[in-house]
Amino acid sequence: MGPTTKLLRAIVALICFATSSSGSHVITVPKSWLPGGDLQVCVQVTNPEALQGEITVSIENGPLYANQRNTDTSLLMQESIQVLQGNQNFCTNITLPEMEQDSMLHQEGRDIIHINGTLDGLPVNYNKTIFRQVIARKMIVQTHKPLYEPGQTVHFRVLSHTGPLKEISTENYQEIYITNPSDIRIAQWLDVDNSKGLVHLSFQLTDEHEEGSYYITVKSQEGKKEKERFTVREYVKPRFQVDVKPPNPIFSTQHSFTFTACAKYPFGQPVKGNIHWEVNNNDWLKTVIKMNSPISGCSDLTIKSSDLFTITECDIVSIRADATITDEASGEVEKGTSVIEVQMNNVHFETLYQDDFIKPNLPFTLKVLAELPDGSPASGEPLEICHGHICNNITTPSDGIVKLYLTNPNSHRVEMKHMVSRALLCRRPFELTAKRYYSPSNSSLVIHVPEETIKCFNGEKTRLTFKVLFAAVQQRSAVVNVQVMSRGKIQYFKSEEYQLTSSELPFEEEFFMDHLPLAPADTVTGILNIPVTLPLTAGPKIQVLVWYIRADGEVVSDAREITVEKCLPNKVDFAWFTNRAQPGLANSLTITTTPGSICSYDVLGKGVDLETARRDTETINNFFLSDPNYNVYPWSSTQINDYEYCKRLKAENPNDDTISIYSTDYIDTLHMFDQSGLYIFTDLTLETRPCLDLDYQTYSDPYNGGYYSRHSSSETNFHETLLWNLAVVPSTGILKQDVEVPPTFTEWFGTAVCVHPHVGVGVSKSSSLTTYTPFYVDMLYPPSIKRGEDMPVKIFVFNNLQQPLPVRVTLEGSTEYELIGENNAGLPAGQRLSCVGAQDRHVHTIKIRPITIGQVNITVRASIDTETSVPCGDESLNIGKRHELVSPLQVRREGYWRKDTWRKYICAKVESSLCL
């Protein structure tokens, strides 16, 4: 389309707008409705002398299936809205009726919304297909840990929420039951009381329970089921953890690379022993390198590339390293793994920020991060950037961030590529094709949003200010409307008049691809700062829509999707009186939340784990899993049909050869409302985009591939339980509980889930409690043994100080087992004495022989021996601490299980041939 044709079309459009400039109306509603919820209807009448009016909003049921003729319709709801005289701009909520449970309407479907009446003395009559949603009850089941041993108690909580506002459900559960790996029901609870909105249940595992995956099934009154899996098996908690660190990215041209393996005890002491390496190329023609060496804390392994692959073997994409470490003292074995990709590309590109559309008279903003394969910024790298017919060469800055402002409205494609190439390395360019927004008057709005996710706080509204750039043509003020859509609802609406005065735009001149063009004489550019308050029910995805109506009737608009952190309405805080304490001392926890809330709280120990499972994040994520059911996506009941629009435009202008009847690569105001999940009913012209033959340029998404690295360590599901409780928060809003610091030395994490019947649900962040002591003991032995067998108990003594300590260890005698072996160095049976080096550990082995069946408790005590005659450290150091550890052992019967099977045929009657 030439400049003359575009100008003529713009003039025609402006003339058409001018015919309705005396006044107009805009009605917006969401494209979906929820029976039992509410429907937001927003009305704007622009004529200051408009007559009083009234519109009626009604919904009638649609056909059961698409393209089916609806012969049996019924009115589902109807509500009238009074519109006062004069200029009006408001939103109102319509309460929607619920559908019968056994009705065909109590399911998702498509209905018809009608809007009829008069506005400013003129009749209005609109109808659209509106999607009927169903209030879903989301049930959340959570065990207090994922892995159990036979004989332990399984604790779990159940709660439910309904609808997009996540209202807490207090409806009873039809049944809750647990099935074992053989799918046999082993426990059940019927008609479970849920009047408080939160259920706590427990199940005791026996010593002989089948190992494998168990399932907790919760069944609602409607018959909907939700399952949660947990595992039962015997295990020995690892005493140390192995972590394998991958090398910097491996290139196919690299000569060598190094893996590093580290093994440490929970409080950082290095593990001494042997390491066995296995490194392979993950290829179908696998090459494996094996190597053994001693280790004291950490060990490096350097591999030559030629040993794993040759330069011509480009199909090798990753390298795997396994490190198996054996502790020389205990003989315990742990394994760590690392996998890293072999790089073929030396610079990767990632989009940090971009405007959604190219707008007239405003620059298009693009920020791209150039990274090296290891994730570090690609500093000082030469790049070529092309936009339209302009190509520039630049050098990346120290942070690797390339910022661009594009001002050519006739080109919508950007390409960026690295200018350095090496053999066998690929140059994958960054490519972007952006949509162009068409405005007959060349007016624009551009919402600038934060690059990072917007932070929110549980129980608090989110207040923020959007910067909206504008280019106004022959317009000095405007009534700007803001609507925020989330979870299928209009969550925020505001209308306010702003002066469109010139102000400096936030663009640095050095980042323009071309010179910054001067705005036409009748065009004003500047920034509007628009405050927005997001309710607790908005997020994590929100659609922000901003628009105003020009005097000639054109609607100028912009829309952006923004991500908000996942937050819940009930604010909950979990805190310890002190976050660092010695075993055996008193401590306390405090939960602060809405008075009257019922709280489920637990404290779990991570043992040897270096990272705790983020159960607070996991719980919060569970509340948002059902959100997609309420979101309205752009393709849902879309109002856009480029083919039909261009076909109609061609029919109206048969002699215009520039109009394509096929499609268009422009968007307009109707797209803004459509992608926000809104229907717009108006007497204004919203579709103004030109229909042009597409240039069919090849398009590819920006390449975001890059550095791939994965490493793992010892299993991390061995959680110990300190506390699992359910309590009601008093009127002060503060719940306190005294806790004795446990004798085990680890880090403990407390989390609370609280439910209030009116405020809703809340989840606290994990709060840690670290137990610490100058020295401590630990034990290692099999999880079970047969009665009468001899079993070695390995006792570890760890010294956390920077000087040696004389430690006496005593394994207490018992009527449930015998102490085996001779006395050591004249010490009583079960006692050992050692001088434990600074930041070191010592291992003693004492044998026992169980004489009873069932759970047997083994008790070990350790204390500083100040009377020892062996020199050991500073004798004047007075450490009066002692550590006692009690650990269970499962003792089984002697012999082996024998299984006998008998069969019988039983006939019901002599004359009958049917046998059971």
Secondary structure, 3 states (H helix, E strand, C coil): CCHHHHHHHHHHHHHHHHCCCCCCEEEEEECEECCCCEEEEEEEECCCCCCCEEEEEEEEECCCCCCCCCCCCCEEEEEEEEECCCCEEEEEEEECCCCCCCCCCCCCEEEEEEEEEEECCEEEEEEEEEEECCCCEEEEEEECCCEECCCCEEEEEEEEEECCCCEECCCCEEEEEEECCCCCEEEEEEEECCCCCCEEEEEECCCCCCCEEEEEEEECCCCCEEEEEEEECCCCCCCCEEEEECCCCEECCCCEEEEEEEEECCCCCECEEEEEEEEECCCCCCCEEEEEEEEECEEEEEEEHHHHCCCCCCCCCEEEEEEEEEECCCCCEEEEEEEEEEECECCEEEEEEECCEECCCCCEEEEEEEECCCCCECCCCEEEEEECCEEEEEECCCCCEEEEEECCCCCCEEEEEECCCCCCCECCCEEEECEEECCCCCCEEEEECCCCCECCCCCCCEEEEEEEEEEEECCCEEEEEEEEEECCEEEEEEEEEEECCCCCCCCCHHHECCCCCCCCCCEEEEEEEEEEEECCCCCCEEEEEEEEECCCCCEEEEEEEEEECCCCCCCCEEEECCCEECCCCEEEEEEECCCCCEEEEEEEECCCCCCCCCHHHHHHHHHCCCHHHCCCCCCCCCCCCHHHHHHHHHHHCCCCCCCCCCCCCEECHHHHHHHCCEEEEECCCCCCCCCCCCCCCCCCCCCCCCCCEEEECCCCCCCEEEEEEEEECCCCCEEEEEEECCCCCCEEEEEEEEEECCCEEEECCCEEEEECCCEEEEEECCCEEECCCCEEEEEEEEECCCCCEEEEEEECCECCEEEECCCCCCCCCCEEEEEECCCCEEEEEEEEEECCCEEEEEEEEEEECCCCCCCCCCCCCCCCCEEEEEEEEEEECCCCCCCCCCCCCCECCCCCCCEC
